[in-house]
Amino acid sequence: MGCFQWLFGQSRSSTEVIRPSMKLYDGPTEMIVPKGEQMFGMMPLCFATYPAIALRLPKCDEKRLKQSLSKALDLVPKAAGRYKEDGEIIQLNGAGVPFTVVKSSEESAPVRIEEKRLLDLATFHRPWSVRQGLCAAAAIKLTIYKDGSGVLAFSRSHMLFDGGSAWTFLGIWASLAKGDSVKAPAYQQDYMQRLLPGDGEFQELAMKKYGVSPKASIFSKVLKRIVIPLVGAIMDTFFLHGGWSLTRHRLFFSDDDLARLKEEATPKEVPANMDNWVTTQEALCAHMLLAFRPLLKKDSAGDVQMMFLLDARKALSLPSNQIMGNGLTFTSISIPTQQVLSMDLPGLASHLHQALSVKEGSLESQKELWRTITGACHRGVENDIMRKIHKMKNIDLKFAVNNSSKRALPDFGSGRCQSVITNAGPTIFLPADGGIEVHLDPSVFSSAGCTKAQREEALRAMTALPKKVQ
């Protein structure tokens, strides 16, 4: 069974394929996969190409979960399909979702699910097998413990669902499990096609956003078709057999901690053209950036790159339940290192707020970013853009955040799920009992080239909240 089974005792498992009834579906039998979604299917597992969401259930009702999953697949037939032609087409053939049930010899489901245990608790398919239709686009694994509690792990191709769509699907499934009536989610493929820029506009956007004028080349094709798949296969092996990338630092911030951070990060006075307000996310990110200051050189002339993975649906005038594999943008904010070294918490939080609300993270900017990277995918030059996003020059430290702390933990009819873990990244904020958990990607430390002592100092600084100003 799983590579960590020997640590946790013996278990028994069985797998059943859950299929939709197909009674509600009368659409096309296959669909072209947008190039912007295909991009995510080419990446290795450690880049969360096939991410899992594992939820702790207070009680397991296997029959109810399977029956309601079948109904959910009626509403979202793509999830039961299979890819073909290297992920360029998805067949809406009702092939189904494999549902594995494991009867564990352990007494109770872990309250705190360690990230490396995802290798045992979830099903991970190699991306190449998914693209070729040899493995399912989604998979379920339910581990049931002696006291009736369980861990429900939902895995899916990122081509199928991005994070927002994955949680939308879980919400549909949970509502059906409780017997609630549910509407089908949105899927406006024709509208999204119209959002793609023409050749001239794409070049203008690429130059405006990233200062490049990318052109398709033989090198781009070789990189995409040969180099990336070969390197990805090696990285996938390290992921599946060694847990590579499943080693993030785990920090907890209580609701009181977050309220205090927000209060202390809110500036008392700002210029007339700025808001006298910051979000909890901005306050926490500013606090974490200040904790990273021991990693920065005092005389550096470089920048700190703060990157936010933002849901672009609102910017694209799409409903929040729009099903898509790529509904996000990589929004980068560069702050001079000397500025980070000199700013206080309110100053840095306010700086992030301005950037996210009216500058780099504005709705207009998000729309341009999404159209640029999606336009690049359709022209086969996405790697040119991705290199500009992830390998900016003169960067002293890179900190990327995926804020999922507002996700609602679902109730499948046996009580609300009590905790969640996912290998989606990079640094992710997740809801937790009484606060949020931060799963900190260690690449933030490698990006700064710091020592172990500096890393430990930064981690300690993160847990030391600012003293309340009287």
LOGULUM-266786 format. One record per residue (C-alpha): residue in three letters; x negated, z, y negated. Coordinates in pm, whole numbers, plus 50000, padded with zeros to 5 digits. Example, Ala and Ser with C-alpha at 12.3 -4.5 7.8 and 13.67 -1.06 7.14 Angstrom:
# LOGULUM-266786
ALA487705078050450SER486335071450106
//
This chain:
# LOGULUM-266786
MET500005000050000GLY498735007949650CYS495025012449591PHE495555049149499GLN497915057949784TRP495255077749967LEU495185101749672PHE498885109049680GLY499915108850044GLN501675084250272SER504825065250176ARG507235039550319SER508405008350142SER510824979150175THR511494949049954GLU514794931249888VAL515264901249661ILE518084907449411ARG519804875649299PRO522394868549030SER525914860449140MET525674828548927LYS529394831448858LEU528874833848483TYR526184807248450ASP526974770148406GLY523984758848199PRO521004736448280THR519104740648606GLU515704741648436MET514264745748089ILE511064735947914VAL508974766547830PRO507924766347462LYS504174762247417GLY504054794747221GLU505284812947531GLN503074793647772MET500064807247583PHE500754842447711GLY500874830548070MET497294817948053MET495724851547971PRO494344876348228LEU496244907348342CYS494124930748132PHE495584913347824ALA499054923747946THR500014888848065TYR502254905448323PRO502974939748172ALA504864968048339ILE507174994448192ALA507435025248416LEU510255050148349ARG510735084648500LEU514285088048634PRO515785122948674LYS517805109848972CYS517745077149168ASP520805057349271GLU519285028049457LYS522585010549528ARG523765012849167LEU520435000249036LYS520484969749262GLN524124960949194SER523744964048818LEU520494944148826SER522374915248990LYS524914916348706ALA522114917348447LEU520634886048603ASP523994868948555LEU523574874448181VAL519854866248176PRO519384839348445LYS515814832048333ALA514684865248478ALA515684853448827GLY513984819548791ARG510634805348893TYR508054786748690LYS506554753548791GLU504074727848659ASP501664755248554GLY504314773448354GLU505564743648154ILE509044745648310ILE511184774248435GLN513714767148706LEU517004785648668ASN517464785349043GLY518584821149102ALA515574827149329GLY515864863549233VAL513794894049150PRO511914912749426PHE513024949049429THR510654971549621VAL511715006849716VAL509035032149806LYS509945065449966SER507185088849854SER506025119650040GLU505425137249708GLU507855164149602SER508775151449255ALA508115122449018PRO505235129748780VAL506365142348442ARG503275126548293ILE502585092648449GLU498905084148429GLU498185048548324LYS496035039948626ARG498895049448856LEU500705018248734LEU498654999448993ASP500515019149260LEU503865023749089ALA504394987948965THR504104952649103PHE501524930548936HIS501394893449018ARG498424871848933PRO499314849548634TRP498304817448816SER500734825249100VAL503534831548851ARG502874798948665GLN502944779348991GLY506204795249105LEU504554812549401CYS505534846649263ALA508574858149071ALA508764858748693ALA509844895348711ALA509594923348966ILE510994958349018LYS509484987649203LEU511375020249253THR509465050249386ILE511815077649512TYR510525113149554LYS511755141149781ASP513815158549511GLY515635126149423SER513695119049103GLY511935085749071VAL509785061248879LEU511355027548801ALA508745001348712PHE509814968248559SER507144940948546ARG507564906548394SER505654876148282HIS505014876947907MET506114840547908LEU509554853348006PHE509924884347788ASP507884898647505GLY508194936147447GLY511404933447246SER513064911447508ALA511894934047793TRP513564964247633THR516674943447559PHE516874934647929LEU516404971048031GLY519184980747790ILE521544954647940TRP520714966148292ALA521225002848204SER524554996248030LEU525834977248332ALA524655005648560LYS526885029148359GLY529835005448384ASP529784995048018SER530774960247907VAL527794940047784LYS527444907047601ALA524804881547692PRO521704882747468ALA520884854747227TYR518734825047320GLN518554800247032GLN515984776047168ASP517104746446953TYR516814767446636MET513324779346734GLN512314743246794ARG513354734946439LEU511104762746310LEU508004744446433PRO505964729346148GLY505164692246128ASP501544680746141GLY500974681845766GLU502664715545715PHE500814730246014GLN497444720745863GLU498504736145531LEU499604768345701ALA496414770545912MET494264766345604LYS496334790945400LYS496424817945668TYR493084813945843GLY490974789945639VAL490714764345921SER491924729145992PRO492034728946374LYS491984696446568ALA492464691346941SER489234683447122ILE487834679447472PHE486274714047432SER489714728947364LYS491124713047678VAL488194724047895LEU488444759347756LYS492184761147823ARG492314743848161ILE489054754348324VAL487114782348151ILE489964806148071PRO491604803848419LEU488254809548593VAL487264839048376GLY490824852148395ALA490784852248776ILE487654873948775MET489124897648516ASP492354899848715THR490404911849018PHE488744939148812PHE492184949248682LEU493914950149022HIS491114967249213GLY489434988248947GLY492084994948685TRP490084976948417SER491804982048076LEU493945010848209THR491725037548053ARG493205044247713HIS492855077847539ARG496165096547529LEU497255117047227PHE500525134847155PHE502075139846811SER505155161746794ASP508105154346569ASP506925182946346ASP503415168146336LEU504785134346232ALA507065149345967ARG504115168545826LEU501885137845828LYS504505117345649GLU505035144645388GLU501295147745323ALA500795109845322THR503545102845070PRO501875097444730LYS503055119844450GLU502375093744182VAL502075055944212PRO501915026843966ALA505245014043841ASN505164983344071MET504695003544391ASP507015024144612ASN506645061844606TRP507265061844981VAL505575054645315THR506845051145670THR505925074345956GLN503975045746115GLU501965040345797ALA501255077545764LEU500065080346125CYS497925048846104ALA496345060845781HIS495585094445943MET493975077046239LEU491925054046016LEU490585084345831ALA489665099746167PHE487565068746238ARG485415074045927PRO482555090446124LEU482115056546295LEU481505038045968LYS478165032945798LYS478065049045455ASP476345019045295SER478324991545469ALA479544961445271GLY481924951145550ASP485614956845614VAL487904976545842GLN490504954346011MET493894970246070MET496104948246289PHE499824953346351LEU501754935946628LEU505064930146449ASP508394917646581ALA509064885346388ARG512754881346476LYS514044893946143ALA511554872145957LEU512724841946159SER516414849946094LEU516934856346466PRO519114884046614SER517294914546746ASN518444906347102GLN516974871347097ILE515304864947434MET511824850547396GLY508314854547532ASN506594852547194GLY508504869346916LEU505544887346763THR502874882046503PHE499334895346473THR499364908246116SER495854917045995ILE495014938445695SER491364939645586ILE490304970045386PRO486754972945244THR484864999445439GLN483835016745118GLN487495019545023VAL488355035745358LEU485465060145311SER486635070344965MET490445070845001ASP492545101545071LEU495525101345309PRO498225092645049GLY496055065144901LEU495395048545235ALA499005052245356SER500255037145031HIS497765008545068LEU499105000845418HIS502675003245292GLN502054977645019ALA500354954245263LEU503144956645520SER506054954545278VAL505034929145013LYS501764912845123GLU500364905045470GLY503314920345654SER506134907445437LEU508934888045605GLU507734855645445SER504174861345565GLN505354870345917LYS507324838045935GLU504294818045826LEU502084835746082TRP504524829146366ARG504944792646271THR501164788346245ILE500264802346588THR503284785646753GLY502424752746585ALA498854756646709CYS500114761747066HIS502104729447049ARG498964710946942GLY496664726947198VAL494514744346937GLU495774780046977ASN492324792547075ASP490964781546737ILE493564803346564MET493244832446807ARG489484833646749LYS490104836446375ILE492634864246435HIS490524884946671LYS486954876846563MET486874880446189LYS483464882446024ASN481894913445868ILE484254937546044ASP482874972746089LEU485854985046291LYS488974968946435PHE492104989446502ALA495154971746647VAL498534988846688ASN501744980946875ASN504385005446757SER507055009747025SER507875045746938LYS511475037146843ARG512365022747182ALA515445039847328LEU514765053547675PRO517605039847891ASP520145058248106PHE520985040348432GLY523935062948500SER522005092648638GLY520685107148314ARG518395093948044CYS514885084548151GLN512525112848064SER509245094947992VAL507675060447983ILE504295044348035THR503275007947994ASN500074987848008ALA501254966947711GLY498814971047430PRO496484972447258THR496935007547109ILE500585015447166PHE502895042447029LEU505555052847283PRO508535076647267ALA507955110247434ASP509855142547470GLY509645159747131GLY507485133446963ILE505445102647045GLU502425094647257VAL499555073447132HIS497685053847397LEU494495045847210ASP492655014347311PRO488945023347348SER487974989247208VAL488365004846864PHE485185024346942SER483294995147091SER484204974246784ALA482304999746574GLY479355001846814CYS479525039646799THR477895066647009LYS479725089547250ALA479285118347007GLN480855098246724ARG483755088746948GLU484415125047041GLU484225134946675ALA486815108546585LEU489145119946865ARG488875155946746ALA489625145146389MET492785127746510THR494205159846651ALA493325179846337LEU496305174446108PRO495875178145732LYS496615212445589LYS499855213845401VAL499375212545026GLN501215240744854
//
